[in-house]
Amino acid sequence: MILLYSYIFYYIAALIGISIGYHRYFTHRSFQTTPTLENLMLFLGLICGGRSVLTWAAVHRMHHAKSDTEDDPHSPLYIGMWRVLTSRWQVNYIPKKYIKDLLKNKRVTFFHRYGKYIHSAYAVIMLLGGIDLFLIFVVGPYILSWISFGLLNYFAHQGGKPKNIPILNIIAPGEGWHEQHHLKPMAISLHKYDIAGFFIERLFIKTKYGS
């Protein structure tokens, strides 16, 4: 049951934190929302990997700018299967142009500066509540997010171009429509069965930029 509960929590956290938050909101600026929902997306994105949204967004913007080339930060064609699948790739230098807009957001810079402390405090609180809570709400989403988005980065870019892999929506919510995403990066909804787009349009959106 721990695994099931962990998956359910991970799916919700990844949907709101990564797919809606880090990806479509902070990286692609597809819509506007409230400060409260910004904080929620930043926190849940942190739980799913503990990585700063500045780094995440910058690398993803570099990925779009250099997609499937030697300069793509996580192209399976150039850095190898294992490093992509386990998200063991890294970027040595991020040009400021990729994060200039995000540096103006005080919530983003706060989470960038204090994210590791927030994540650590959260982990300690869960651990004090018991090992089951720690496994469900800390270990599970951390591991599942790295595996899920590693699989996405690998399989959705086989053959040197982005592909739709619908089954990956089971573990990477809303991200399986990868070809459509590369065709229209700012789109809020990528498919009639796009769960991320569904929730953005009903719960998160304040002002629409994409289409």
Secondary structure, DSSP 8 states (H G I E B T S, - for coil): -HHHHHHHHHHHHIIIIIIIIIIIIIIT--EE--HHHHHHHHHHHHHTT---HHHHHHHHHHHHHTTTSTT-TT-HHHH-HHHHHTT----S---GGGTTTGGG-HHHHHHHHHHHHHHHHHHHHHHHT-HHHHIIIIIHHHHHHHHHHHHHHHHTTGGGS----GGGGGTSTT-S-HHHHHHSTT-S--STT-HHHHHIIIII-SEE---
